[in-house]
Amino acid sequence: MTRTDRLAWLLPSAMADVPAEGAGRPRRTVRDWVVDSTMFLLAAFVGLLASETSAKYNSEAVVLADQLLGAAAVCALWLRRRWPAGLAVALSLVSVVAPVAGGAMLASLFSLAVRRPFREVAWIGAIAAAASVVQVFIRPDPETGTLLSIGIGFVLILLVTAWGMLVRSRRKLVEALRERARRAEAEAELRAEQAQRLAREAIAREMHDVLAHRLTLLSVHAGALEFRPDAPPEQVARAAGVIRDSAHEALQDLREIIGVLRAPGEGGEENRPQPTLETLDALIDESRQAGMKVVLDSDLDEPAGVPVATGRTVYRIAQEGLTNARKHAPGAEVTVTVRGRRGDGLTVDVANPAPDGPVPPVPGSGQGLIGLTERATLAGGRMTHGPAPDGGFALHAWLPWPA
């Protein structure tokens, strides 16, 4: 049981969210029973005082009629939650001929102001005020003057009405704050779900880059076997091994991508570490084993101090640059340059000269460089790419490295 549930008995039924039994009305809470009983007793006490005053100046028949009407009016207060408007109008009319019903009438006006909008309260309050004026002339109080009786009636009606409207406005404020809290909780849950979905998509994009790298290796070596059927057995065996390993790794990456997109938190970073700057050497070695000529020129002030996210972005930029060079300039020497220090930022350059001869078209999505540019921008940096003056291709990126 939550704290709100334990303290629900201290709240009005309209604010405690207590479900009704059988009907659509909320069930009375303990506080409602205490308030209803108190108002019943106060209305009965006011009726007794009025009855004693009436007994001094009226016959026994009139006093008996007053007492019966007063008792009926007080007992009718238990219906004020179900029919507040009708009860207030009825008790206002009864109070014209039976002053002992004045306390019950005031209680019904208070209940009406708590539960109904101002427009409805205003015209019923006007009826009650008119009834109090008429009652002064039909059943005058010899102990109180006419003007004083009218003034007291107006003041009491205004006081109970204003009090009820104040209670209503406070309840509306509490309900608005509660609804705002519920909406904030729902929005927080929605933001959490969106963040989780974006994280899964980011992991999938990371794995997609790795998968594209594997498939490019596979395509290059399969093409080499196709165009070099007379290659030495050692080269054929090596190419076949690279194809086998690349196909196996690509299958594993594809399974992880599907797992990440299908089930949150499964098959992602928990099973395969994400690449960082420390794994850049392994990427270069893998490309060299695939037959590429790669030169790595890395001069970092503090390699261990590079943020993990920045190092991962460097890895992705170098990976995409090597993949493009393998596709569009096979056999050309690729230079990967990494420079930087704290406070100045970190630069990555991937450059390759023009290919020696015509290059057969390689199918691809063409979205890799666009994705890298977006990745660098999100990391707070920038990236440019395009043809080099010597006919090759150059890729340059700058990433922030806080001091």
C-alpha positions in Angstrom: 0.0 0.0 0.0 1.4 3.4 -1.0 1.6 6.4 1.3 -1.3 8.0 -0.7 -3.5 5.0 -0.2 -2.8 5.0 3.5 -3.8 8.6 3.9 -6.8 8.5 1.5 -9.2 8.6 4.4 -8.0 12.1 5.2 -9.0 13.4 1.8 -12.5 14.2 0.4 -13.9 11.5 -1.8 -13.6 13.7 -4.9 -9.9 13.9 -4.4 -9.1 10.5 -2.9 -10.0 8.6 -6.1 -11.9 6.0 -4.1 -13.9 3.8 -6.5 -17.6 3.6 -6.2 -19.5 0.5 -5.3 -22.1 -0.3 -7.9 -22.7 3.4 -8.9 -20.5 6.0 -10.6 -20.3 8.2 -7.5 -17.2 8.1 -5.3 -17.7 6.4 -1.9 -17.5 8.6 1.2 -14.2 8.6 3.0 -13.7 8.8 6.8 -13.2 12.5 6.4 -16.5 12.9 4.5 -18.4 11.1 7.3 -16.8 13.3 9.9 -17.7 16.5 7.9 -21.2 15.3 7.2 -21.9 14.4 10.8 -20.5 17.8 12.0 -22.7 19.7 9.6 -25.7 17.7 10.6 -25.1 18.4 14.3 -24.5 22.1 13.6 -27.6 22.4 11.5 -29.6 20.6 14.2 -28.1 23.0 16.9 -29.1 26.1 14.9 -32.6 24.6 14.4 -33.0 24.0 18.1 -32.1 27.6 18.9 -34.6 28.8 16.3 -37.2 26.5 17.6 -36.8 27.9 21.2 -37.2 31.4 19.9 -40.3 30.3 17.9 -41.9 28.7 20.9 -41.9 32.0 22.7 -44.1 33.8 20.2 -46.1 31.1 18.3 -48.7 28.5 19.1 -47.9 24.9 19.8 -49.2 23.8 16.4 -46.8 26.3 14.7 -43.9 25.2 16.9 -44.6 21.5 16.1 -44.8 22.2 12.4 -41.5 24.1 12.6 -39.9 21.2 14.5 -41.0 18.7 11.9 -39.9 20.8 8.9 -36.6 21.5 10.7 -36.0 17.8 11.4 -36.8 17.0 7.8 -34.4 19.7 6.5 -31.6 18.6 8.8 -32.0 14.9 7.8 -32.1 16.0 4.1 -28.5 17.2 4.5 -27.3 13.6 4.0 -28.4 14.0 0.4 -26.4 17.2 -0.3 -23.6 15.3 -2.1 -26.0 13.6 -4.5 -28.4 16.6 -5.3 -26.6 19.8 -4.1 -28.5 22.2 -6.4 -32.0 20.7 -5.8 -31.5 20.5 -2.1 -30.3 24.1 -1.8 -33.3 25.4 -3.7 -35.7 23.3 -1.7 -34.3 24.3 1.7 -34.2 27.9 0.7 -38.0 27.7 0.0 -38.6 25.8 3.2 -36.7 28.4 5.3 -39.2 31.0 4.2 -41.9 29.5 6.4 -39.7 27.6 8.8 -36.8 29.6 10.3 -35.6 26.4 12.0 -34.4 25.2 8.6 -32.0 28.1 8.2 -29.0 26.1 9.5 -29.7 23.3 7.0 -30.1 25.9 4.2 -26.7 27.4 4.9 -25.1 24.0 5.0 -26.6 23.1 1.6 -25.4 26.4 0.1 -21.9 25.6 1.3 -22.0 22.2 -0.2 -23.4 23.7 -3.5 -20.5 26.2 -3.7 -18.0 23.4 -3.2 -19.4 21.2 -6.0 -20.9 23.5 -8.6 -19.5 26.3 -10.9 -20.0 29.9 -10.0 -22.9 30.6 -12.4 -25.1 27.9 -10.8 -24.1 29.0 -7.3 -24.9 32.6 -8.1 -28.5 32.2 -9.1 -29.2 29.7 -6.4 -27.6 32.0 -3.9 -29.8 34.8 -5.2 -32.9 32.6 -4.5 -31.6 31.9 -1.0 -31.1 35.7 -0.4 -34.5 36.5 -1.7 -36.0 33.8 0.5 -34.3 35.2 3.6 -35.8 38.6 2.9 -39.3 37.2 2.4 -38.9 35.1 5.6 -38.2 38.3 7.6 -41.6 39.6 6.7 -43.5 36.3 6.9 -41.9 35.0 10.1 -40.4 38.1 11.8 -38.2 37.8 14.9 -39.5 40.2 17.5 -36.1 40.3 19.2 -34.3 41.5 16.1 -35.2 44.4 13.8 -36.2 44.0 10.2 -33.1 45.6 8.7 -30.8 43.8 11.0 -32.4 40.4 10.2 -32.1 41.1 6.5 -28.4 42.1 6.9 -27.6 39.1 9.0 -29.2 36.8 6.4 -27.2 38.4 3.6 -23.9 38.2 5.5 -24.4 34.5 6.4 -25.3 33.6 2.9 -22.3 35.4 1.5 -19.9 33.9 4.1 -20.9 30.3 3.5 -21.0 30.8 -0.3 -17.5 32.4 -0.3 -16.2 29.7 2.0 -17.5 27.0 -0.3 -16.0 28.6 -3.4 -12.7 28.9 -1.7 -12.7 25.2 -0.9 -13.7 24.5 -4.5 -10.9 26.6 -5.9 -8.3 24.9 -3.6 -9.5 21.5 -4.7 -9.3 22.5 -8.3 -5.8 23.6 -7.7 -4.8 20.4 -6.1 -6.4 18.4 -8.9 -4.5 20.5 -11.5 -1.2 19.9 -9.7 -2.0 16.2 -9.5 -2.8 16.0 -13.2 0.3 18.0 -14.0 2.4 15.5 -11.9 0.7 12.6 -13.7 1.5 14.2 -17.1 5.1 14.8 -16.0 5.4 11.2 -15.0 4.0 10.0 -18.3 6.2 12.3 -20.2 9.2 11.1 -18.2 8.4 7.5 -19.1 7.9 8.5 -22.7 11.3 10.3 -22.8 12.9 7.2 -21.1 11.4 5.0 -23.8 12.6 7.3 -26.6 16.1 7.5 -25.1 16.1 3.7 -24.9 15.0 3.4 -28.5 17.5 6.0 -29.7 20.2 4.1 -27.8 19.3 0.9 -29.5 19.3 2.6 -32.9 22.7 4.1 -32.1 24.1 0.7 -31.2 22.5 -0.7 -34.4 24.2 2.0 -36.5 27.5 1.3 -34.8 27.1 -2.4 -35.7 26.0 -1.5 -39.2 29.4 0.3 -39.8 31.2 -2.8 -38.6 29.1 -5.0 -40.8 29.8 -2.8 -43.8 33.5 -3.1 -43.1 33.3 -6.9 -43.0 31.2 -7.1 -46.2 33.6 -4.9 -48.0 36.5 -7.1 -47.1 34.5 -10.1 -48.3 33.6 -8.4 -51.6 37.2 -7.3 -52.3 38.7 -10.7 -51.7 36.0 -12.5 -53.6 36.6 -10.1 -56.5 40.3 -10.9 -56.3 39.6 -14.6 -56.6 37.4 -14.0 -59.5 39.9 -11.8 -61.4 42.9 -13.8 -60.4 42.1 -17.5 -61.0 45.8 -18.2 -61.6 46.9 -16.8 -58.3 49.3 -18.8 -56.2 47.7 -21.3 -53.8 49.0 -19.4 -50.8 47.2 -16.2 -51.9 44.0 -18.2 -52.7 44.1 -19.8 -49.3 44.7 -16.5 -47.5 41.9 -14.8 -49.4 39.6 -17.7 -48.7 40.5 -17.5 -45.0 39.7 -13.8 -45.0 36.4 -14.4 -46.8 35.5 -17.1 -44.3 36.4 -14.9 -41.2 34.7 -11.9 -42.7 31.5 -13.8 -43.4 31.5 -15.3 -39.9 32.0 -11.9 -38.3 29.4 -10.3 -40.6 26.9 -13.0 -39.6 27.6 -12.3 -35.9 27.2 -8.6 -36.4 23.9 -9.1 -38.3 22.6 -11.3 -35.5 23.5 -8.6 -32.9 21.9 -5.8 -35.0 18.6 -7.9 -35.2 18.8 -8.6 -31.5 19.3 -5.0 -30.5 16.4 -3.8 -32.7 14.2 -6.7 -31.5 14.8 -6.8 -27.8 16.0 -3.7 -25.8 19.3 -4.3 -24.0 20.0 -7.7 -25.6 22.8 -8.5 -28.0 24.4 -5.0 -27.7 27.3 -3.6 -25.8 27.0 -6.4 -23.2 28.2 -9.1 -25.7 30.6 -7.2 -27.9 32.8 -4.3 -26.7 32.4 -1.1 -28.8 35.5 0.0 -30.7 37.6 2.8 -29.2 40.8 4.6 -30.1 42.8 1.8 -28.5 41.4 -0.6 -31.1 42.5 1.6 -34.0 45.8 -0.4 -34.4 43.8 -3.6 -34.7 41.7 -2.1 -37.5 44.9 -1.1 -39.3 46.4 -4.6 -38.9 43.2 -6.2 -40.2 43.2 -4.0 -43.3 46.9 -4.8 -43.9 46.1 -8.5 -43.6 43.4 -8.0 -46.2 46.1 -6.7 -48.6 45.8 -3.0 -48.2 48.8 -0.7 -47.9 48.1 1.4 -44.8 50.3 3.9 -43.0 49.3 4.9 -39.5 50.8 8.2 -38.3 49.5 8.7 -34.7 50.9 11.4 -32.5 48.7 12.0 -29.5 49.7 13.9 -26.4 47.8 11.6 -24.0 46.1 8.7 -25.8 44.6 7.3 -22.6 43.0 10.7 -21.8 40.9 10.8 -25.0 37.2 10.5 -24.1 35.7 7.2 -25.0 33.0 8.7 -27.2 35.6 10.8 -29.1 37.8 7.7 -29.5 34.9 5.7 -30.9 34.2 8.5 -33.4 37.9 8.5 -34.5 37.7 4.7 -35.0 34.5 5.1 -37.2 36.1 7.8 -39.3 39.2 5.8 -40.0 37.1 2.7 -40.6 34.9 4.4 -43.2 37.9 6.0 -44.8 39.6 2.7 -45.2 36.4 1.1 -46.5 36.0 3.8 -49.2 39.6 3.6 -50.2 39.3 -0.2 -50.6 36.2 0.3 -52.7 37.3 3.1 -55.0 41.1 3.0 -54.9 42.2 -0.7 -54.6 45.9 -1.1 -54.3 46.6 2.6 -53.4 48.4 3.4 -50.2 46.2 4.9 -47.5 47.5 7.3 -44.9 45.7 7.6 -41.6 46.9 10.5 -39.5 45.8 11.2 -35.9 47.0 14.3 -34.1 45.8 16.2 -31.0 46.3 17.2 -27.4 44.1 18.4 -24.6 42.5 21.7 -25.1 43.3 21.9 -28.8 41.2 19.1 -30.1 41.9 16.0 -32.1 42.3 15.8 -35.9 41.9 12.7 -38.1 43.0 12.6 -41.7 42.5 9.7 -44.1 44.0 10.2 -47.6 44.7 8.1 -50.6 46.1 8.8 -54.0 44.2 8.2 -57.3 44.0 4.5 -58.3 46.5 3.2 -60.9 43.9 2.1 -63.4 40.1 1.9 -63.9 38.2 0.7 -61.0 35.0 -1.4 -61.5 32.0 0.0 -59.8 31.3 -1.3 -56.3 27.7 -1.3 -55.0 27.1 0.7 -51.9 24.6 2.9 -50.2 26.7 6.1 -50.4 25.4 7.1 -46.9 28.6 6.4 -44.9 30.2 9.8 -45.3 26.9 11.5 -44.5 26.5 9.4 -41.4 30.1 10.3 -40.3 29.5 14.0 -40.8 26.5 13.8 -38.6 28.3 11.7 -36.0 31.2 14.3 -35.9 28.7 17.2 -35.6 26.8 15.5 -32.8 30.2 15.0 -31.0 30.8 18.8 -31.2 33.2 18.6 -34.1 33.2 18.9 -37.9 34.2 16.8 -40.9 35.0 17.6 -44.5 35.7 15.2 -47.4 36.3 15.4 -51.1 38.7 14.9 -54.0 42.3 15.8 -53.4 44.4 17.9 -55.8 46.4 14.8 -56.9 43.2 13.1 -58.0 42.9 11.0 -54.8 40.4 11.5 -52.0 40.9 13.1 -48.6 38.9 13.1 -45.4 39.5 15.5 -42.6 37.8 15.7 -39.2 38.3 17.7 -36.1 36.8 16.6 -32.7 36.9 18.4 -29.4 39.2 17.2 -26.6 38.5 19.2 -23.4 41.4 20.5 -21.4 
